[in-house]
């Protein structure tokens, strides 16, 4: 599974980071704001799961649904 967290380490970003760590979900962190803007990402956090971009609420739901 390919998981990328697009983050600026804002409070919402930290929520997802902590949840990912708690469930031991491995991910790559992406922090280049300019590259995110070029990709059309203009709010963070965004979680990419196998290429599907999930905004905060959907990312939160996805993490909650992962069985450990």
PEWONOR-V619131 format. One record per residue. N is the residue number from 1. RES is the residue in one small letter. PSI is psi in whole degrees, -180 to 180 (* if undefined). Layout:
BEGIN
n=N res=RES psi=PSI
n=N res=RES psi=PSI
END
This chain:
BEGIN
n=1 res=x psi=135
n=2 res=x psi=113
n=3 res=x psi=128
n=4 res=x psi=131
n=5 res=x psi=115
n=6 res=x psi=116
n=7 res=x psi=152
n=8 res=x psi=11
n=9 res=x psi=31
n=10 res=x psi=173
n=11 res=x psi=-42
n=12 res=x psi=-38
n=13 res=x psi=-42
n=14 res=x psi=-35
n=15 res=x psi=-49
n=16 res=x psi=-40
n=17 res=x psi=-45
n=18 res=x psi=-41
n=19 res=x psi=-41
n=20 res=x psi=-44
n=21 res=x psi=-42
n=22 res=x psi=-35
n=23 res=x psi=6
n=24 res=x psi=40
n=25 res=x psi=119
n=26 res=x psi=139
n=27 res=x psi=163
n=28 res=x psi=138
n=29 res=x psi=133
n=30 res=x psi=121
n=31 res=x psi=3
n=32 res=x psi=106
n=33 res=x psi=-43
n=34 res=x psi=-43
n=35 res=x psi=-38
n=36 res=x psi=-45
n=37 res=x psi=-41
n=38 res=x psi=-28
n=39 res=x psi=-5
n=40 res=x psi=8
n=41 res=x psi=113
n=42 res=x psi=6
n=43 res=x psi=146
n=44 res=x psi=159
n=45 res=x psi=156
n=46 res=x psi=135
n=47 res=x psi=126
n=48 res=x psi=121
n=49 res=x psi=108
n=50 res=x psi=41
n=51 res=x psi=-12
n=52 res=x psi=123
n=53 res=x psi=122
n=54 res=x psi=121
n=55 res=x psi=174
n=56 res=x psi=-54
n=57 res=x psi=-45
n=58 res=x psi=-37
n=59 res=x psi=-43
n=60 res=x psi=-46
n=61 res=x psi=-43
n=62 res=x psi=-48
n=63 res=x psi=-43
n=64 res=x psi=-30
n=65 res=x psi=-14
n=66 res=x psi=126
n=67 res=x psi=136
n=68 res=x psi=*
END
